Amino acid sequence: MKYCNNEKLEDLIIKSIESIKNEEEPNLEKFLKKPYTGILSASKEHEKKRYIPGNKLVTYNGIDEEGNPIQETWGGGVADINEDSVILKNLEPIKYPEGHELEGLVVKGTYNQDGTFKVDQKNGDEKLFNEYVSDVEFVKNAYGIKPKTKWQKGLKLQPSYALEIPSEMKDIKIKTGDGIEINLNGGDYIIIDAKDGEVKSIHGIEKDWFDKTYVSMEEHVKKLDK
């Protein structure tokens, strides 16, 4: 498969792919994709019942056009909280969807004792979040964080490799595995997603979007070590 319309850049991409496949350290910096995830260890110290062992947490993925919370279907969307449980939370609250009269506003209401959420936009004092449950070992491996009883935030430690397009190159066209063409120029980036030495996808991204979407893995890990 040919990845781009520039021979020199094509050669750089192929060499980078080969080094990743051969488990050599490519001459590329690793980046982690945002956004951050909230991380909290379950504990009897918490005020919120759904974070306390012996109770249940309900996972919501969104809100429908009629204003009703959408419950996760996998596993019924309800998890038992135990001593080893870790609550993971998207830091951005759930908002009303396009088509609803409150489109774009954060959903407010109250969490019931059984973990379910009751929408009450006028009087509710809690925001609806996408929360789900994992365990200590998974979080330590996936995020590099030992969960605590106070909220932390982390990024999933599955890196992407970023190849900066040389500044002198112009009118670059990158073709993804889906056949989509992306127009780029010098200073923009080629992103190589890989897992366990196997390249999963290759795509391009403009510099401005790259800065908004990715964070240096090296810098992130340094912060975790402090």
Secondary structure, 3 states (H helix, E strand, C coil): CCCECCHHHHHHHHHHHHHHHCCCCCCCEEEEECCCEEEEECCCCCCCHHHCCCCEEECEEEECCCCCEEECCHHHHEEECCCCEEEEEECCCCECCCCCCCCCCECEEEECCCCCEEECCCCCCEECCCEEEEEHHHHHHHHCCCCCCCCEEECCCCCEEEEECCCCCCCEEEECCCCCEEEECCCCEEEEEEECCEEEEEEEECHHHHHHHEEEHHHHHHHHHC
